[in-house]
Amino acid sequence: MNPQERQLDYPFGDTLPAAGATLEVAPDVRWVRMALPFALDHINLWLLRDAIDGREGWSVVDCCVARDEAKVQWEQVFASSLQGLPVLRVIVTHMHPDHIGLAHWLCERWSTPREVGSGPAPAAASGWREGDPWTCRLWISATDYNAARIGSQSTTGFGGDSAADFFASHGLSDPEAIAKIRARSSYYPSMVPAVPASFRRLQDGETVAIGGRAWECISGFGHAPEHIALFCPELKVLVSGDMVLPRISTNISVHDVEPESNPLRAFLASIDKFRRLPPDTLVLPSHGKPFTGLHRRIEQLHAHHRERLADVLLACAQEPRTAAEMLPVLFRRTLDLHQTTFAMGEAVAHLHALWFDGQLRRRQGDDGVWRFVAA
């Protein structure tokens, strides 16, 4: 546990839900933890006891990437933790593969189509029977829904020629790395092979009734196009997604599809929206362990990025620098290819934050590479 982690409180200590099982963290809120095939080796998913249109069941929050191992774990959870009730809807905080990858499978798995000639569906007030028609709907922000649809049918932001050219324009010159990025033409679709054909929109400030309790949608920007966190005032529980993590700082990247964006400033403004929540809020993050100490964690994240921005500004005051030259400044460990693509995006994000603030100037050289220098 690093020094910053020790400033937070972990109500469940080192207790984790077993594979294929759940752990109750608040009334009607259960924690699912699944493995990921990355250096960031797990994701937290959530089950919320629910009732929609008179039908009892559960809402799933986030899904894991599309892989057989995750499907097996989900089936174990369904068998052990749903109390014989169905999944009624799938809520996704944002469009990254570990969050939306299995949304299509889950929605299909828990939808029961009406049989032809079966007549009208029974009124909700009359109760539900096994086999009655039901559409398990995806709930997500419109921006992230459409980004996921595009991503599942293309290489946007995650690999292919455009991503390789973008990273090269910011100084990534290793031929092997560029070739591997160029070859990752199916990176996103391999983990998100399909997205449900329809969805229900979540918007900032909207209140969603889940199991008779109000959950407020809080939008966040910088990490994803339109991330939605969920806060329940009655339970004092925040499903923070990737916006607030206890151990690591959320990845904030510039991507090839929006090459002149300023996501870091958007992210820092977004996490400040959580300051109004109670100090004893239980935070349920997508990675790491549930914790309390939300306000302290927000301050830690601001301090972390202030330090990184100061490091970048100091380096650029010495001579013009590319984003690739910022990697050893920002990341003091060996990076694999998967980590390098995230690190490059984050290096550009820090340079852009200072560029938008007028503290850096940028110039594209004859070699096509952007370099940043102190203004």
Residue, then its C-alpha position, 0 to 999 in steps of 0.5 A: m500500500n502506497p502512502q496515499e492509499r494509507q490516507l484512505d479507509y477501506p471498510f472491507g480491508d483486504t476482503l475480496p469477492a471470490a471468483g464467480a461470487t459476490l460480496e455485499v458492500a451496502p444494502d442491496v449492493r453486491w460487488v463482483r470482481m473479474a480478471l482482466p488480461f492486462a497489467l491492470d488485472h481486474i475490474n469491479l462490477w456491481l449488482l444492484r437489487d432492482a424492480i422495473d415495471g413491477r418485475e423484481g430482479w437486478s441491475v448490472v453495472d459494467c460488464c468486463v471485456a468480451r472473453d469466455e472466462a468472464k462469461v463463465q464467471w457471470e454464469q456462476v454469479f447468476a447461479s449463486s447470487l441472483q436469488g432466482l431473479p433475472v437481470l433487468r437492465v445493464i448500466v454501463t459507466h462508459m465505453h471502454p472495453d472492460h466496462i462495455g465488452l459483454a453488454h451485448w451478451l448480457c442484454e441478449r442473455w436476459s431478454t425474453p422475446r415475445e412468441v409470435g401469436s402469444g397475444p398481448a403481454p400481461a400488465a405489470a400489475s398482474g405480476w410476472r411469470e418466467g418466460d414473459p417477454w422482457t427486454c434487458r436494456l443497455w443504459i449508458s450516456a448517448t456519447d459513449y454509446n455512439a463511441a462504442r458503436i463506432g469503436s466496435q466497427s473500426t480501430t478508432g483511438f485504439g490501433g490501426d493506421s490512424a493511431a500509429d500515425f498520431f503517436a508517430s507525430h508525437g515522437l514515438s519512433d520505435p519501428e517495432a512499436i509503431a508496426k505493432i500499433r498499426a497492426r492492432s486493427s481489431y483491438y477494440p472490436s476484439m474486446v467489444p465485438a458488438v454493442p446492443a442495437s438500442f439503449r436508454r440514455l443516461q444524462d448528468g443530473e438525471t435521477v434513476a430509480i433502482g430498487g426503490r432508491a434514487w441514484e443520481c447520474i454525475s457526468g465526467f469528462g477527460h477519461a471517456p467521452e461522457h462517463i456516468a457515475l451513480f450516487c445514492p444519497e440514501l445509502k451514501v454510496l458512489v459508483s465512481g467507475d473510473m473517475v475516482l480510483p483509490r490506488i492509481s490515477t485514471n488514464i487521461s489521454v488525447h486520441d487521434v480522433e480528437p487530436e487537439s483536445n484538452p482532456l486533463r482540464a476536463f477531468l480535473a473539473s469533473i472530479d470537483k463535482f464530487r466535492r459536494l458529496p458527503p465526506d463519509t461516502l462509500v466509493l465503489p471504484s472500477h479498480g482497487k477496493p471500496f474506500t471512504g475518503l473521497h474528498r482526500r482522494i480528490e485532493q490527491l489527484h489534483a496534487h498528482h497532476r500539479e506535480r506532473l505538469a510542473d515536471v513537464l513544464l520544467a523539461c520543456a523549459q530546457e529544450p523543445r520536447t515531444a510527447a515520447e520524450m515525456l514518457p520517462v518524465l511521467f512514468r518511472r517504470t518499464l512500459d509494455l506496448h499496451q501501457t505505452t499507448f496509454a502513456m503516450g496519450e497521457a503525455v500528450a494530454h499533459l502537454h496540451a493542458l499547458w499549451f491550452d493554458g499558454q504556458l507552452r508553445r508547440r511547433q510541428g517540425d519538417d519531420g512532422v513531429w510536434r514539439f513543445v517548448a516553454a512560452 
